[in-house]
Amino acid sequence: MALRRRARLLLLLLFLPMLRYRIFAVELISTDQNPIVQEFQRAELSCIIATTKTANPRIEWKKIGSKETTYVFFDNKMQGDWAYRAHLNSRTSLVIANVTRADKGIYRCEVVAPEDTRIGAEININLTVHVKPVPPKCRVPQSVPVGKSATLQCQENEGFPEPTYNWYRNGEALPLDSKASSKFQNSSFTVNAKTGTLVFSEVQKGDTGRYSCRALNAVGDAWCEDLVMEVYDLNIAGIVGGILVVLLVLSLTTVGICCAYRKGFFINNKQNGNSYKTPTKPDGVNYIRTDEEGDFRHKSSFVI
């Protein structure tokens, strides 16, 4: 019996320093270090003082950025934009109302307890904000000839996490690959759910229809408006006929120009307009210039 008491006393003496350190060291815990909330909802960043000897420890909250650190709660008051929509709950937990996508990031809860053996402690909380997609932008070609390739695009840049995409024709969902469904065996298309592209290797008449796209993530979904793609047959006979008509017109024009050149229609008349030249004066004729009558001629035998 005495040996047992001595053993217990010895164990108590061994563990007493550890117990004292446990009691007099400030310690923080969190019920959720990775909270996920939807945009415009309320978020609570849990930070709880598990043990401390200090009656009124100093509490600070900071948002840790890649380039700078911003105070959220400092000197017993909220800072900046958080002053209007955040407060402390249960002395240390941070509550943010009307969360926006700009609020996502890492927040650090720091507690300083001067009367404790270990006077400081901190814990990081990683806040994730999910954002519902907005209506995506869709690009659909209005008309495509049979047998040609076609690409339809759907893109949304606001949602988080990044959405996946589904394409619909006349309100019916399209599979990721037309070969995967016997219903679309006459088509040749593939859908990339990550990038939102719908690619036809060779469109067919049956691919004509109203196309719409849906962007979907963990928060919700959004649609783009229906856009019509028409597939038409190529009129080979009409195209050949048009080419022949153009060639005929060019040939007739060339022949006409050649004939006009041969008949002298394009030779300039140098006696018209500014190109007029005074006729050459014949030998034996003298000319006298007067202002009133201009040039008049007389023969060498003329006697005054």
C-alpha positions in Angstrom: 0.0 0.0 0.0 2.8 2.4 0.9 4.6 1.5 -2.3 1.5 2.5 -4.3 1.3 5.8 -2.6 4.9 6.5 -3.2 4.5 5.6 -6.9 1.5 8.0 -7.3 3.4 10.8 -5.6 6.4 10.2 -7.9 4.2 10.3 -11.0 2.5 13.6 -9.7 5.9 15.2 -9.3 7.0 14.2 -12.8 3.9 15.5 -14.5 3.3 18.6 -12.4 5.5 20.9 -14.6 3.6 19.8 -17.7 0.2 20.4 -16.0 1.3 23.8 -14.9 2.4 24.7 -18.4 -0.9 23.4 -19.7 -2.9 25.5 -17.3 -1.0 28.7 -17.6 -0.4 28.7 -21.4 -2.9 30.4 -23.7 -4.4 28.0 -26.3 -6.7 28.5 -29.2 -9.0 26.1 -31.0 -11.5 26.3 -33.9 -14.6 24.3 -34.7 -14.0 24.9 -38.4 -10.8 26.2 -39.9 -12.1 26.0 -43.5 -15.6 27.5 -43.5 -17.4 27.7 -46.9 -20.3 30.1 -47.4 -22.3 31.5 -50.2 -21.9 35.1 -51.4 -24.1 37.6 -49.5 -24.6 35.2 -46.6 -23.3 35.3 -43.0 -19.9 33.8 -42.2 -18.5 32.9 -38.7 -14.8 32.4 -38.3 -14.4 30.3 -35.2 -11.6 31.2 -32.8 -12.0 29.9 -29.2 -9.7 30.5 -26.2 -9.4 27.0 -24.7 -7.1 27.9 -21.8 -5.7 31.1 -20.3 -4.9 32.6 -17.0 -5.2 36.2 -18.2 -8.6 37.7 -17.5 -8.6 40.2 -20.5 -6.2 39.0 -23.2 -5.6 41.2 -26.2 -7.4 39.9 -29.3 -6.5 40.8 -32.9 -7.8 39.6 -36.3 -5.9 40.1 -39.6 -6.5 39.2 -43.2 -3.3 37.7 -44.7 -2.8 38.6 -48.3 -0.1 37.6 -50.8 1.3 41.2 -50.8 0.1 42.8 -47.6 -1.6 42.1 -44.3 -4.8 44.0 -43.3 -6.1 44.6 -39.8 -9.7 43.4 -39.4 -10.0 43.8 -35.6 -7.4 45.9 -33.7 -7.3 48.0 -30.6 -10.7 46.6 -29.5 -12.6 47.8 -32.7 -13.3 46.7 -36.2 -11.2 48.4 -39.0 -12.0 49.6 -42.5 -15.0 48.1 -44.3 -15.5 45.5 -41.6 -16.6 48.2 -39.1 -20.0 48.3 -40.8 -20.6 44.5 -41.2 -18.5 42.5 -38.7 -18.4 41.9 -35.0 -16.9 39.5 -32.5 -18.9 36.6 -31.1 -18.1 34.9 -27.8 -15.2 37.4 -27.3 -12.9 36.0 -30.0 -14.8 34.5 -33.0 -15.2 36.8 -36.0 -18.7 37.2 -37.7 -18.9 38.8 -41.1 -22.4 39.7 -42.5 -23.2 40.0 -46.2 -20.0 38.2 -47.4 -18.7 39.1 -50.8 -16.2 37.3 -53.1 -13.6 39.9 -52.0 -13.8 38.5 -48.4 -12.4 35.1 -49.3 -8.9 34.4 -48.0 -6.9 33.5 -44.9 -7.7 35.2 -41.6 -5.5 35.0 -38.5 -6.8 35.1 -35.0 -4.1 36.3 -32.5 -4.4 36.3 -28.8 -1.8 37.8 -26.4 -2.2 36.8 -22.7 0.6 38.5 -20.6 -0.2 36.6 -17.4 0.2 33.2 -19.1 3.5 31.2 -19.3 3.1 31.2 -23.1 1.7 34.6 -23.6 0.8 34.4 -27.3 -1.2 32.0 -29.6 -2.6 32.3 -33.1 -4.7 30.2 -35.5 -5.5 30.6 -39.2 -9.0 30.3 -40.7 -9.3 29.9 -44.5 -12.6 31.4 -45.7 -14.0 30.2 -49.0 -16.8 32.1 -50.7 -18.9 30.4 -53.3 -20.4 32.6 -56.1 -23.4 31.7 -58.2 -22.8 31.8 -62.0 -24.2 34.7 -64.1 -25.8 34.1 -67.5 -22.9 32.9 -69.8 -22.1 34.4 -73.1 -22.8 32.1 -76.0 -21.6 32.2 -79.6 -23.5 30.2 -82.2 -23.0 30.5 -86.0 -26.2 31.5 -87.7 -25.7 29.3 -90.8 -23.3 26.5 -91.7 -23.2 24.5 -95.0 -23.7 20.7 -94.8 -20.4 18.8 -94.3 -18.5 21.7 -92.8 -17.2 22.0 -89.2 -18.8 24.3 -86.6 -17.8 25.4 -83.1 -20.3 26.7 -80.5 -18.8 28.5 -77.4 -20.2 29.1 -73.9 -18.2 31.1 -71.3 -18.9 32.4 -67.8 -16.3 34.2 -65.7 -18.0 35.1 -62.4 -18.9 31.8 -60.7 -16.8 30.2 -58.0 -15.9 27.4 -58.0 -15.6 27.4 -61.8 -18.7 26.1 -63.4 -19.1 23.1 -65.8 -21.2 23.5 -69.0 -24.0 21.6 -70.7 -25.4 22.2 -74.1 -29.0 21.8 -75.2 -30.7 21.6 -78.6 -34.4 22.5 -78.7 -34.5 22.0 -75.0 -32.9 18.5 -75.0 -29.6 17.9 -73.3 -26.7 16.8 -75.6 -24.3 14.1 -74.4 -20.6 14.8 -74.2 -20.1 12.7 -77.3 -22.7 12.0 -80.1 -21.3 8.5 -80.4 -22.3 7.7 -76.8 -26.0 7.9 -77.7 -27.9 6.1 -80.5 -30.3 9.0 -80.6 -27.5 11.3 -82.0 -25.8 8.7 -84.2 -26.4 10.9 -87.3 -24.5 13.8 -85.7 -20.7 14.1 -85.1 -20.1 16.4 -82.2 -18.3 16.5 -78.8 -18.9 18.7 -75.8 -16.1 19.9 -73.5 -17.8 20.4 -70.1 -14.9 22.3 -68.7 -14.4 24.9 -71.5 -18.0 25.1 -72.7 -17.3 24.3 -76.4 -19.5 22.3 -78.6 -17.7 21.1 -81.8 -19.2 19.6 -84.9 -16.7 17.9 -87.2 -19.3 17.7 -90.0 -22.7 19.3 -89.6 -25.8 17.6 -91.0 -29.3 18.9 -91.8 -30.5 17.4 -88.6 -28.2 19.6 -86.5 -30.4 22.6 -87.3 -32.1 23.9 -84.2 -32.1 26.3 -81.2 -29.0 25.9 -79.0 -28.7 27.0 -75.4 -26.0 26.5 -72.7 -26.1 26.0 -68.9 -23.3 27.0 -66.5 -23.5 25.0 -63.2 -21.5 25.0 -60.0 -22.1 24.1 -56.3 -24.1 27.2 -55.7 -26.5 27.4 -58.6 -26.8 27.7 -62.4 -27.4 30.2 -65.1 -28.4 29.9 -68.8 -27.7 31.8 -72.0 -30.6 32.6 -74.4 -31.4 30.3 -77.2 -29.6 30.9 -80.5 -30.5 29.3 -83.8 -28.0 27.5 -86.1 -29.2 26.7 -89.6 -27.6 24.0 -91.7 -28.1 24.4 -95.5 -27.2 22.5 -98.6 -24.6 23.8 -101.0 -26.1 24.6 -104.5 -23.3 23.3 -106.6 -25.1 23.9 -109.9 -25.8 27.5 -108.9 -22.2 28.1 -107.9 -20.8 26.6 -111.2 -23.4 28.6 -113.2 -22.4 31.8 -111.4 -18.7 31.2 -112.1 -19.5 30.6 -115.8 -21.5 33.8 -116.0 -18.7 35.8 -114.5 -16.2 34.3 -116.9 -18.5 35.1 -119.9 -18.9 38.7 -118.8 -15.1 39.1 -118.4 -14.6 37.6 -121.9 -17.1 39.9 -123.6 -15.6 42.9 -121.8 -12.1 42.0 -123.0 -13.3 41.5 -126.6 -15.1 44.8 -126.5 -12.1 46.7 -125.3 -9.9 45.1 -128.0 -12.3 46.1 -130.7 -12.5 49.7 -129.4 -8.7 49.9 -129.5 -8.6 48.7 -133.1 -11.2 51.3 -134.2 -9.3 54.1 -132.6 -11.8 55.0 -130.0 -9.0 55.3 -127.4 -6.7 57.6 -129.6 -6.5 61.2 -128.2 -7.5 63.9 -130.6 -4.5 66.3 -130.2 -6.3 69.1 -132.0 -8.9 69.5 -129.2 -8.5 71.7 -126.1 -5.1 72.7 -124.9 -3.4 70.3 -127.4 -4.1 72.6 -130.3 -1.1 73.8 -132.3 -0.8 76.6 -134.8 -0.6 75.3 -138.4 2.8 75.4 -140.0 3.3 78.7 -142.0 4.0 77.9 -145.7 7.1 79.2 -147.3 6.8 82.6 -149.1 4.1 84.0 -146.9 4.9 86.7 -144.3 2.7 87.2 -141.2 2.2 90.5 -139.3 0.8 90.4 -135.8 -1.7 93.0 -134.7 -3.7 93.2 -131.5 -7.0 93.8 -133.3 -6.9 91.3 -136.1 -4.3 88.8 -135.1 -2.1 87.4 -137.8 -2.7 88.2 -141.4 -0.6 87.3 -144.3 0.6 89.0 -147.4 2.7 87.8 -150.2 6.2 89.1 -150.8 5.0 91.1 -153.8 2.7 93.2 -151.7 3.6 97.0 -152.1 2.6 99.6 -149.5 
